[in-house]
């Protein structure tokens, strides 16, 4: 008597291929592995994007702060005016040793510089995503020192936490 193949539970000699159960198990293992790989890739991409955006913000903040401090070191004695008009942000104005007038301020989410040479006035864009730009005297007895601070903030991708970069520098005027 011949026993049906379904009751034997194993392949007959010479038959090749996979059973449906083996294929389903292989697909399940492949699906779990693929889900893990995709999740790891997305987490890595989010970390890279956040780190890259933080690096870009740091670069912009350093470039803007360097321009402000470089110009401020050349200020003529007594020409530095710090102000914070009502409803406005911190602003600094001064004249350098070459006779150029400088003004640094925040307008909306951008930091700008206005340079006046004679009758010519040029506005320069310093940085965007500026959350704070501040100028202050650390001590009112010494007007030769000025603290300059800048804070940039951005969201790297949708539903991400903000990336915040804050830099400050104490500037000693060369010509107090």
C-alpha positions as CSV (number, residue, x, y, z in Angstrom):
1,X,0.0,0.0,0.0
2,X,1.2,3.4,-0.9
3,X,1.1,6.1,1.8
4,X,0.0,9.6,0.6
5,X,2.8,12.1,0.5
6,X,1.0,14.5,2.9
7,X,1.3,11.9,5.6
8,X,5.0,11.3,5.1
9,X,5.9,14.9,6.1
10,X,9.1,14.9,4.1
11,X,10.0,15.1,0.5
12,X,10.4,12.1,-1.6
13,X,13.9,11.4,-3.0
14,X,14.7,13.4,-6.0
15,X,12.1,16.1,-5.5
16,X,13.5,19.7,-5.3
17,X,11.9,22.9,-4.0
18,X,10.6,24.4,-0.8
19,X,7.4,23.8,1.1
20,X,4.9,26.6,1.7
21,X,5.8,26.6,5.5
22,X,9.5,27.1,4.7
23,X,8.8,29.9,2.4
24,X,6.5,31.7,4.9
25,X,9.2,31.3,7.7
26,X,11.9,32.7,5.3
27,X,9.6,35.7,4.4
28,X,8.9,36.4,8.0
29,X,12.7,36.4,8.9
30,X,13.4,38.5,5.9
31,X,10.7,41.0,6.8
32,X,12.0,41.4,10.4
33,X,15.6,41.9,9.1
34,X,14.4,44.4,6.6
35,X,12.4,46.3,9.2
36,X,15.4,46.5,11.4
37,X,17.7,47.7,8.6
38,X,15.2,50.4,7.5
39,X,14.8,51.6,11.1
40,X,18.6,51.7,11.6
41,X,19.0,53.6,8.4
42,X,16.3,56.2,9.4
43,X,17.8,56.7,12.8
44,X,21.2,57.1,11.3
45,X,19.9,59.6,8.8
46,X,18.2,61.7,11.5
47,X,21.3,61.8,13.6
48,X,23.4,62.8,10.5
49,X,20.9,65.5,9.5
50,X,20.8,66.9,13.0
51,X,24.6,66.9,13.3
52,X,25.0,68.4,9.9
53,X,22.6,71.2,10.6
54,X,24.3,71.9,13.9
55,X,27.6,72.2,12.1
56,X,26.1,74.6,9.5
57,X,24.6,76.7,12.3
58,X,28.0,76.8,14.1
59,X,29.7,77.8,10.9
60,X,27.3,80.6,10.2
61,X,27.4,81.9,13.8
62,X,31.2,81.9,13.9
63,X,31.4,83.7,10.6
64,X,28.9,86.4,11.8
65,X,30.6,86.7,15.2
66,X,34.0,87.0,13.5
67,X,32.9,89.9,11.3
68,X,31.3,91.7,14.2
69,X,34.4,91.4,16.5
70,X,36.8,92.2,13.7
71,X,35.0,95.4,12.9
72,X,34.4,96.3,16.6
73,X,38.1,96.0,17.5
74,X,38.8,98.9,15.1
75,X,36.2,101.2,16.7
76,X,37.4,104.8,17.4
77,X,37.3,105.9,21.0
78,X,33.9,107.1,22.3
79,X,32.0,106.2,19.1
80,X,30.4,103.0,20.3
81,X,26.7,103.3,21.0
82,X,24.7,100.3,22.3
83,X,21.0,100.6,22.1
84,X,17.9,98.5,22.5
85,X,14.9,100.5,21.3
86,X,11.5,99.7,22.6
87,X,10.1,96.6,20.9
88,X,13.4,96.1,19.0
89,X,16.5,94.0,19.5
90,X,19.9,94.9,20.7
91,X,21.9,97.1,18.3
92,X,25.4,98.5,18.2
93,X,26.7,101.4,16.1
94,X,30.3,102.8,15.9
95,X,32.8,104.4,13.6
96,X,36.1,102.6,12.9
97,X,39.6,104.1,12.6
98,X,39.1,104.4,8.8
99,X,36.0,106.6,9.2
100,X,33.5,104.0,8.2
101,X,30.2,103.8,10.1
102,X,29.1,100.4,11.3
103,X,25.8,99.2,12.6
104,X,25.0,95.6,13.6
105,X,21.5,94.5,14.5
106,X,18.9,91.7,14.2
107,X,15.9,92.2,11.9
108,X,13.4,89.4,12.2
109,X,15.3,86.1,12.0
110,X,18.3,87.7,10.3
111,X,21.4,89.5,11.5
112,X,22.5,92.4,9.3
113,X,25.4,94.9,9.1
114,X,25.2,98.3,7.7
115,X,28.5,99.9,6.6
116,X,28.5,103.6,5.7
117,X,31.5,105.0,3.8
118,X,31.1,108.6,3.0
119,X,27.8,108.9,1.1
120,X,27.6,105.2,0.3
121,X,25.7,102.8,2.5
122,X,25.7,99.0,2.1
123,X,23.7,96.5,4.0
124,X,25.3,93.1,4.4
125,X,23.5,89.9,5.4
126,X,25.3,88.1,8.3
127,X,23.2,85.1,9.2
128,X,19.7,83.7,9.2
129,X,17.8,81.7,11.8
130,X,19.1,84.2,14.4
131,X,17.2,83.9,17.7
132,X,19.3,86.4,19.5
133,X,22.0,89.0,18.8
134,X,23.2,90.9,21.8
135,X,25.8,93.6,22.7
136,X,26.5,94.7,26.2
137,X,29.2,96.2,28.5
138,X,30.4,93.6,31.0
139,X,31.3,96.5,33.3
140,X,30.2,100.1,33.0
141,X,33.6,101.2,34.5
142,X,35.5,99.8,31.5
143,X,33.9,100.9,28.2
144,X,36.8,99.3,26.3
145,X,35.2,95.8,26.7
146,X,32.1,94.7,25.0
147,X,30.4,91.3,25.1
148,X,28.9,90.1,21.8
149,X,26.5,87.2,21.7
150,X,24.7,85.3,18.9
151,X,22.2,82.5,19.1
152,X,21.0,80.6,16.0
153,X,18.1,78.1,16.0
154,X,16.7,75.8,13.4
155,X,14.7,72.6,13.0
156,X,16.6,70.0,10.9
157,X,13.6,68.0,9.7
158,X,9.9,67.8,10.4
159,X,9.0,66.8,14.0
160,X,12.6,67.2,15.2
161,X,13.9,69.1,18.2
162,X,15.4,72.5,17.5
163,X,19.2,72.7,17.0
164,X,20.5,75.7,19.0
165,X,24.0,77.1,18.7
166,X,25.0,80.0,21.1
167,X,28.3,81.8,20.9
168,X,29.7,84.7,22.8
169,X,32.9,86.7,22.7
170,X,34.3,89.4,24.8
171,X,35.9,92.1,22.6
172,X,38.5,94.5,23.8
173,X,38.6,97.7,21.7
174,X,42.1,98.4,20.4
175,X,41.5,102.1,20.5
176,X,39.5,102.8,23.7
